[in-house]
Amino acid sequence: MAYAVGDTIAARTVHLDRESLVRYAGASGDFNPIHYRDDIAASVGLPGVLAHGMLTMGIASSVVVAALEPGTRILDYGVRFTKPVVVDPVDGADVHVLATVGAVDGESARIDLKVTFDETTVLVKAQLRVAV
């Protein structure tokens, strides 16, 4: 795959519901009740039940990985968490991921991810570097 700065690699919206959080909790072993109990989330000052940070991070990377050619080597991936994804008990939450090429050198391409929920950026410095 040829990479050019500014190219869109992938764009996708992933819908989360409370069942998604339960499934992720089971897979990850993270059963913190802020991820499934409204009363606990409220008692610690949260605006509601939150998606796991690592789930949000995994969603973002999976959007890119699905768009890459088979066999592409991922060299590095990192993010900073800025805002939580609040998963409404009825409507759930939509996480939007836009992945664009931010830089290319002779050995790698940096793919920048814009990850938003409710028109708010939830991950910053979200970057995935792949071998070229």
N, C-alpha and C positions, 0 to 999 in steps of 0.2 A: 504494500500500500504506500503510495506517495503522500507525503504530508506537506501542506503549505499553510503558513500562518494565516489564521482567519477562517480556515475551512471548518465547517460543522461536521463533527464525527458522528454525533447522535443527539437526538432530542426525544424525550419521552416523559410521560406523566405516569406515575405509579400510585395507584389508590391503595391506601391502608385502611383497614377497619380493625375493630377490637380483636377479631379472630386472628388477624395477621400478627398482632402483638402476642397473643397466647401461643401461636405456633412458633414465633421467634423465641419466646421465653423457653419453650420446651427444647428447641434446638440448641440454644446458647447456654442454658442453665441459669439465666438471669431472671429470677423470679421476684425482683424488687416490686413491691405492690404499687409503686407510682406508675407502673406500666399497665395496670389493669384495675385498680380500685380508685374511683373518683374521691371517696372520702379520705383516703390516705394522701392522695395528691393534694387535695385542698388543705389538709391538716399541716402540710409542710410548705404551704404558700404557692403551690403551683396552680396554673390556670386550668388544669385538667389532666387527664391521663396522657402521658407522654410516650411517643415511640422511643424505643431504645436508640441511643446515639449510634451504636454500632450497626443497627439495622439501617438507619438513614445513610450511614457511610457505605454500607454494603450495597444498598440500592443504587447509589451514585456510581460506584465502580462497576456494578453489573451492567448498567446501561452502556458504558463504554466498552466493556469486554465483549458484550454481545455484538457490537458493531465492528470489532476488529477482525482482521483475517485470522483464520485458525493458525496457531503456532506463533502468533505475535508474543514476544517476550515483554512482560511488564517488569520494569526495572525498579520502580518506586511508586508509592502512593501515600498521600498524606492529606489531612484536612484539619481545620480548626472548627470547633463547634461554637456557634454564636447564639442561636435561638433554638428552642425545642419545637418539635412537631407535635402539636396537641391533636389527639385523635378523638373526635367527637363520637359519643356512643351511638348516634343515629347516622350522621353523615360521613363519618370517617375523616380522612384527610388525604389530599392529593399532594404528592411531592413531585415537583417539576425539576427535570435534569436537562441541562443543555451543555454539551461537551464540544469545545472548539479547540483547534490547534493554537497554542499560545507562543510556541517557539520551536525551532528546528535547528539542530546542529548536525555535524557529520555522523554522530553516533546515536542520537536519540531525538524524540519529539516529545514536547511537553503538551499535555492535553489539559486544558483548564475546564473545570466544571463549575457551572452556575447552578446551585441547588437551592430551590425556593419552596416555601409553603405559605399559602395565604399571602402571596406577593411580598414575602419577607425572606431575605437570604438566611438560610439556616446553617450553611457550611461556608467558610471562607478559606482562602488559600487551599482550595480543593484542587489538587493537581495529581495527575497520573503521568508518569514518564514511561515511554515505550522505546524499545530498540528499533532503529530503522535499518 
